C-alpha cells in the first residue's frame, strides 16, 4: 500500500481482490492458509492499510459468500488513518485454534471411516487440499490414488507423498468407490460433476 500510494496521483483508482479469508477459516476450508495465502489478511486490516496510506474506500463486493472480496478505492491524501478494532488478535487466534482442533477431529474420524470400509478409497485434489489432510495425519495406506481434473497433474506424483494422480474418470468402472473430498468452496461442484458424469455410486467422505 505504501509503495502504491507513493506513485499514484490523487484521484487515481485502485482495484484489487483477495480471498475472503475469515469466512474460509470459519468454514474450515483447508485451502485458507498455505503457501499461496501466507498472511491472514482480513477486511479490518485491508481497510486500515488503505486509510493509513491515503486511499479512500469507494466500495467492496463479495464474489460468492466464501470466495473473494473485490475492493475499489481512490487515492485521496485527505484521508485520515483509522484505528484497528480492539481484540482482533485474540479473535483471530481463537479462529485458528478452532481450525486446528476441527482438522484433528476430522482426521481421526476419516481414518476410522477408511478402516471401516472395504471398497477402494480415493482422495480428491492433487494440491493443498490433499497435502493438508495428509499433514494432519490422514492414513494413506488404503488410498488407491489421488484424483484431479487437471490433466497436467495426471500420471504424476503429488509432491511430498507417494500417491500418483489420476483423472476422476478412473472411477467410471469401479464398484461403489469411496472418495475423500475436502475442497472448500469447490467441493459441491466436484461432487456433482463426479456423480452426474462419472459414477453415481460414489460415496463421499466429507
Kinemage of the C-alpha trace (Angstrom):
@kinemage 1
@onewidth
@group {chain A} dominant
@subgroup {mainchain}
@vectorlist {calphas} color= white
{ca unk a 1} P 0.000 0.000 0.000
{ca unk a 2} L 2.851 2.362 0.836
{ca unk a 3} L 4.515 1.635 -2.488
{ca unk a 4} L 1.297 2.194 -4.440
{ca unk a 5} L 0.483 5.431 -2.654
{ca unk a 6} L 3.993 6.694 -3.405
{ca unk a 7} L 3.452 6.914 -7.148
{ca unk a 8} L -0.339 7.162 -7.591
{ca unk a 9} L -1.669 10.670 -8.143
{ca unk a 10} L -4.709 11.977 -6.301
{ca unk a 11} L -7.925 10.765 -7.910
{ca unk a 12} L -6.390 7.596 -9.361
{ca unk a 13} L -8.279 4.393 -8.646
{ca unk a 14} L -7.020 1.182 -7.080
{ca unk a 15} L -8.991 -2.020 -7.741
{ca unk a 16} L -7.981 -5.392 -6.319
{ca unk a 17} L -9.336 -8.603 -4.865
{ca unk a 18} L -8.261 -11.066 -2.212
{ca unk a 19} L -9.648 -14.283 -0.710
{ca unk a 20} L -12.385 -13.899 1.899
{ca unk a 21} L -10.073 -15.474 4.419
{ca unk a 22} L -12.037 -15.000 7.614
{ca unk a 23} L -15.053 -16.838 6.221
{ca unk a 24} L -12.781 -19.520 4.750
{ca unk a 25} L -11.201 -20.054 8.162
{ca unk a 26} L -14.576 -20.058 9.925
{ca unk a 27} L -15.815 -22.719 7.492
{ca unk a 28} L -12.599 -24.731 7.987
{ca unk a 29} L -11.546 -24.702 4.315
{ca unk a 30} L -8.153 -26.347 4.062
{ca unk a 31} L -7.008 -24.009 1.286
{ca unk a 32} L -7.277 -20.947 3.524
{ca unk a 33} L -3.755 -20.504 4.895
{ca unk a 34} L -0.964 -22.037 2.842
{ca unk a 35} L 1.913 -21.157 0.532
{ca unk a 36} L -0.463 -19.148 -1.699
{ca unk a 37} L -2.143 -17.280 1.186
{ca unk a 38} L 0.696 -16.723 3.635
{ca unk a 39} L -0.821 -13.780 5.531
{ca unk a 40} L -4.214 -13.826 7.255
{ca unk a 41} L -5.387 -10.572 5.663
{ca unk a 42} L -8.996 -9.789 6.567
{ca unk a 43} L -11.269 -6.813 5.984
{ca unk a 44} L -10.301 -4.755 9.075
{ca unk a 45} L -6.608 -4.945 8.133
{ca unk a 46} L -7.208 -4.116 4.459
{ca unk a 47} L -9.274 -1.072 5.331
{ca unk a 48} L -6.763 0.020 7.979
{ca unk a 49} L -3.937 -0.165 5.410
{ca unk a 50} L -5.943 1.692 2.766
{ca unk a 51} L -6.641 4.597 5.084
{ca unk a 52} L -3.112 4.623 6.532
{ca unk a 53} L -1.612 5.079 3.082
{ca unk a 54} L -4.046 7.622 1.688
{ca unk a 55} L -6.715 5.575 -0.073
{ca unk a 56} L -10.415 6.214 0.394
{ca unk a 57} L -12.546 3.097 0.119
{ca unk a 58} L -15.254 3.528 -2.502
{ca unk a 59} L -16.914 0.140 -2.439
{ca unk a 60} L -16.346 -3.556 -1.894
{ca unk a 61} L -18.222 -6.505 -3.339
{ca unk a 62} L -18.291 -10.170 -2.409
{ca unk a 63} L -17.847 -12.898 -5.010
{ca unk a 64} L -19.959 -15.696 -3.589
{ca unk a 65} L -20.160 -15.574 0.191
{ca unk a 66} L -16.980 -17.535 0.830
{ca unk a 67} L -14.597 -16.898 -2.049
{ca unk a 68} L -13.260 -13.383 -2.720
{ca unk a 69} L -13.707 -9.715 -1.897
{ca unk a 70} L -13.254 -7.044 -4.594
{ca unk a 71} L -12.214 -3.554 -3.484
{ca unk a 72} L -12.355 -0.203 -5.243
{ca unk a 73} L -10.505 2.736 -3.658
{ca unk a 74} L -9.278 6.149 -4.766
{ca unk a 75} L -6.044 7.946 -3.903
{ca unk a 76} L -7.000 10.777 -1.563
{ca unk a 77} L -4.382 12.448 0.621
{ca unk a 78} L -7.070 13.945 2.854
{ca unk a 79} L -7.992 10.532 4.253
{ca unk a 80} L -7.126 10.154 7.933
{ca unk a 81} L -5.708 6.918 9.342
{ca unk a 82} L -8.133 4.764 11.304
{ca unk a 83} L -7.557 2.536 14.316
{ca unk a 84} L -7.818 -1.226 14.196
{ca unk a 85} L -10.657 -2.812 16.140
{ca unk a 86} L -9.617 -3.942 19.606
{ca unk a 87} L -9.346 -7.669 20.202
{ca unk a 88} L -8.534 -8.752 16.639
{ca unk a 89} L -5.504 -10.750 17.738
{ca unk a 90} L -7.434 -12.847 20.247
{ca unk a 91} L -10.344 -13.265 17.826
{ca unk a 92} L -8.072 -14.485 15.037
{ca unk a 93} L -6.071 -16.715 17.370
{ca unk a 94} L -9.299 -18.331 18.558
{ca unk a 95} L -10.438 -18.904 14.969
{ca unk a 96} L -7.148 -20.556 14.085
{ca unk a 97} L -7.179 -22.787 17.160
{ca unk a 98} L -10.717 -23.893 16.290
{ca unk a 99} L -9.465 -24.612 12.764
{ca unk a 100} L -6.675 -26.842 14.111
{ca unk a 101} L -8.997 -28.689 16.506
{ca unk a 102} L -11.533 -29.251 13.719
{ca unk a 103} L -8.936 -30.876 11.481
{ca unk a 104} L -7.564 -33.054 14.268
{ca unk a 105} L -11.051 -34.443 14.919
{ca unk a 106} L -11.789 -34.665 11.177
{ca unk a 107} L -8.697 -36.778 10.509
{ca unk a 108} L -9.490 -39.097 13.405
{ca unk a 109} L -12.999 -39.622 12.003
{ca unk a 110} L -11.793 -40.025 8.406
{ca unk a 111} L -9.229 -42.633 9.452
{ca unk a 112} L -11.925 -44.574 11.313
{ca unk a 113} L -14.203 -44.448 8.243
{ca unk a 114} L -11.396 -45.525 5.898
{ca unk a 115} L -10.648 -48.526 8.084
{ca unk a 116} L -14.340 -49.437 8.256
{ca unk a 117} L -14.965 -49.692 4.505
{ca unk a 118} L -13.882 -52.459 2.135
{ca unk a 119} L -14.325 -50.508 -1.107
{ca unk a 120} L -11.439 -48.769 -2.913
{ca unk a 121} L -10.651 -45.368 -1.378
{ca unk a 122} L -9.524 -42.288 -3.324
{ca unk a 123} L -8.515 -38.788 -2.251
{ca unk a 124} L -9.525 -35.782 -4.332
{ca unk a 125} L -7.232 -32.844 -5.013
{ca unk a 126} L -3.573 -33.144 -6.030
{ca unk a 127} L -2.772 -29.912 -4.260
{ca unk a 128} L -3.038 -28.256 -0.868
{ca unk a 129} L -6.407 -29.972 -0.301
{ca unk a 130} L -4.723 -33.375 -0.015
{ca unk a 131} L -1.438 -32.177 1.478
{ca unk a 132} L -3.196 -30.534 4.432
{ca unk a 133} L -5.145 -33.684 5.258
{ca unk a 134} L -2.074 -35.885 4.964
{ca unk a 135} L -0.009 -33.481 7.094
{ca unk a 136} L -2.705 -33.658 9.786
{ca unk a 137} L -2.331 -37.441 9.837
{ca unk a 138} L -4.649 -38.894 7.192
{ca unk a 139} L -3.831 -42.583 6.651
{ca unk a 140} L -2.741 -43.128 3.045
{ca unk a 141} L -2.145 -46.911 3.050
{ca unk a 142} L -5.664 -47.628 1.771
{ca unk a 143} L -5.771 -44.763 -0.724
{ca unk a 144} L -5.552 -46.076 -4.282
{ca unk a 145} L -4.666 -42.732 -5.851
{ca unk a 146} L -5.326 -39.034 -5.904
{ca unk a 147} L -7.992 -37.660 -8.222
{ca unk a 148} L -7.672 -34.332 -10.021
{ca unk a 149} L -9.310 -32.731 -13.052
{ca unk a 150} L -6.050 -31.090 -14.152
{ca unk a 151} L -4.613 -33.213 -16.961
{ca unk a 152} L -1.154 -31.709 -16.328
{ca unk a 153} L -1.085 -33.438 -12.936
{ca unk a 154} L -2.429 -36.812 -14.037
{ca unk a 155} L 0.148 -39.581 -14.186
{ca unk a 156} L 2.451 -37.703 -11.841
{ca unk a 157} L 3.206 -37.937 -8.122
{ca unk a 158} L 1.972 -35.376 -5.638
{ca unk a 159} L 4.935 -33.620 -4.060
{ca unk a 160} L 5.671 -34.862 -0.554
{ca unk a 161} L 3.705 -38.092 -0.997
{ca unk a 162} L 3.971 -41.429 -2.796
{ca unk a 163} L 0.488 -41.025 -4.304
{ca unk a 164} L 0.005 -40.843 -8.056
{ca unk a 165} L -2.649 -38.672 -9.682
{ca unk a 166} L -5.450 -39.948 -11.913
{ca unk a 167} L -8.436 -38.441 -13.661
{ca unk a 168} L -11.781 -38.774 -11.852
{ca unk a 169} L -12.821 -40.805 -14.908
{ca unk a 170} L -10.890 -43.705 -13.403
{ca unk a 171} L -13.908 -44.183 -11.098
{ca unk a 172} L -16.191 -44.988 -14.005
{ca unk a 173} L -15.869 -48.762 -13.772
{ca unk a 174} L -15.160 -49.036 -10.031
{ca unk a 175} L -17.925 -50.577 -7.935
{ca unk a 176} L -19.038 -48.305 -5.083
{ca unk a 177} L -15.788 -46.344 -4.740
{ca unk a 178} L -15.175 -44.067 -1.752
{ca unk a 179} L -13.783 -40.554 -2.311
{ca unk a 180} L -12.437 -38.296 0.421
{ca unk a 181} L -13.409 -34.765 -0.590
{ca unk a 182} L -12.446 -31.629 1.312
{ca unk a 183} L -12.042 -28.920 -1.319
{ca unk a 184} L -13.571 -25.859 0.272
{ca unk a 185} L -15.791 -23.770 -1.959
{ca unk a 186} L -15.195 -26.196 -4.849
{ca unk a 187} L -16.497 -29.334 -3.106
{ca unk a 188} L -20.111 -29.118 -4.289
{ca unk a 189} L -19.111 -28.606 -7.935
{ca unk a 190} L -16.628 -31.506 -7.816
{ca unk a 191} L -19.113 -33.847 -6.144
{ca unk a 192} L -21.924 -33.041 -8.571
{ca unk a 193} L -19.622 -33.442 -11.559
{ca unk a 194} L -18.463 -36.923 -10.464
{ca unk a 195} L -21.973 -38.128 -9.620
{ca unk a 196} L -23.518 -36.748 -12.811
{ca unk a 197} L -20.804 -37.584 -15.329
{ca unk a 198} L -18.665 -40.408 -13.944
{ca unk a 199} L -20.228 -42.748 -11.383
{ca unk a 200} L -23.495 -42.394 -9.458
{ca unk a 201} L -22.414 -44.977 -6.879
{ca unk a 202} L -19.509 -42.963 -5.433
{ca unk a 203} L -19.674 -42.498 -1.669
{ca unk a 204} L -18.071 -39.283 -0.442
{ca unk a 205} L -16.369 -38.806 2.894
{ca unk a 206} L -16.586 -35.088 3.651
